[in-house]
Amino acid sequence: MPEGFADNWTVIAIAGAVGLIAIGGLFLVSHVLAPSRRSGRGRIPYECGIEATPFSWSRTNIRYYVFGLAFLIFDVEAVFLFPWAVTFLKASEAVFYEMIIFLGILMFGLTYAWRKGALSWK
């Protein structure tokens, strides 16, 4: 770290002030540009484009959750691949084989889901 960097609170105060001003400015712009017409329709609960029904129970297809979980799994894979790519240049062969095993497990899961028809949208 540069000398005296930890003691220089002016930079932190300026960055905090700029951040707060930017947030306040964006809230102000949003308030000015937002539509302000009031209607009775604006007060009803709305979710995913489906009109609210008087019944509190409704059926939801399980495929939405399967797609969400599959996305989450492969998103976590991407999170692990980025640091691996950076450390792979400096690490030993063991890191490479560990990642191959990790990718193999994920590909097995993807193949299983694909063959079961979990990834087909009907």
C-alpha angles and dihedrals in degrees: 000000000000116000114270093009095120091051096050104095092164092081091051092048092050092048091049092048092049090049093050092046090050092050092047091047092051091049090050093049090048091051093049096045099040117105112256104193112124120215137168090241091061092066099057120098111260128189130170095339094297117127114237116258128206089244118084095207123072135161120250123193113248090222090079090062093044091053090047093051092046090051091049093050094051092042089057088049090057090050090056095044097058097059090040091057090052096047094040091080091059102032135083130259091269091072090055094051092046090056092047089055091048092050090046092056091049093048089050089054092047092049091048092050091046094051092047089055094242092132097051114100111218 
